[in-house]
Amino acid sequence: TEAAWRTGDSWLASLLDYLAENRRIFQNGVDHIAGVKAMPIDATYLCWVDFSGTGMRCEEFVRRVEVKAQIAANHGVTFGQGGQFFLRFNIACRRALVQDAIARLKLAFSDLQ
């Protein structure tokens, strides 16, 4: 803890820059999928994605994400009323995983393009 407090500034700055770029890549990629919209985020690595524009029921877009794209995401409905059209994705990972997830999401929803 003491080392992080005294000498962790550069590490933290690098991490925040890395997460910001992951966020940009993820949001840009998601926003290029028809009917899907990433919610703007400023200070986190958890990205909410709205699937309501797809016209699908919750079960259908969840199946596409989990089965077709093979991505685990938090179901919005577990967070309360109004979450039924949302999934939450964690982008605090290697950039290659974010890029791969976007490619798999695009493929899973390619029939909507």
N, C-alpha and C positions, 0 to 999 in steps of 0.2 A: 504494500500500500504506500509506504513511504517513497519507494523508488518511482512509482507511478505518479505520485504527487509532485516530486521534485524534477523528474526527467521525462515525463510521459507526454509533454505537450506536442512534440513533433510526431510521435506515434499516433496520438489522437487526431491531429490535423490530417495525417495521411489516411487514417481510417475513415474520417468524415468525408474526405474527397472521394475515396473509393466507393463508399456507400452512395454518395450523391450521383456518381456516374452510373452505378448499378440501377439506381432509381430512374435516371433519365432513360437508360436503355430499356428498362422494363416498361415504363409508362409509354414511351414512344412505340414500342412493339405492340403492346396491348391495344393502343389507340388505333392501330392499323388493322384490327380485326373487326369486321362488320358487326355492329350491334353491341360491342363490348367497349367499356370505358373505364380507365383507371382514374381513381379519385386523386386529386392533387394532395401531395404530402410534403411536409417541410422538414420534420425533425425526427423521423423514425425510419425503420427498415421494414415495416409491415405495410404492405400495399393492398388497399381495398380495391376490388374490381367489381364493377356493376355489369351484370349480364342481362339486365331487364330489356335492353334494346334488341336482344336476339329473338324475342317472342317465345322463348322456350320456358317450360316449367322448370323449377329448381332441380328436379331429379334428372332432367335431360342435360342441362349444362354441367351439372356436377359429374354425371357419368362421362361426358366428353373430357372433362379436365382430369378426372381420376383414372378412367379406364383407357381412353384413347391417347391422351397426352401423358399419362402416367405421372401426374403431379399431385402431391399431397398439399392441400390448402385447408385453412380453417373455414368451416361453413358459417356464413353470416347469420343464419337463423339461430345459432347457438348463442349469439350475442344479444338477442332480443328482437322485439317487434321491428319490422322494417328491414331486417337483414336477409330476407328470403331470396333476394336476387343478387346477393353479394358473396364473394369469396375473398379471403385474406391470404396473401402470399408473403412469405418471408424472403427478402432479397439480400440478407446478410450472409452472403456466401461467395464463392469464387465466381468471377465474372463469366467464365465459360458456362457455368450452370445456369445463370440468368439468360444468357444468349440461347442456350439449348432449350430452356423452358419456353421461351418466346417462339422458337421455331416449332416446337411440338404443339403449342397452343394454336398457332396459325394453321397448322395441318389439321388439328382436331376440329376447327371451325371453318375450314376452307370451303365447304359447300355454301357458306353464307356470303362469300365474297362477290 
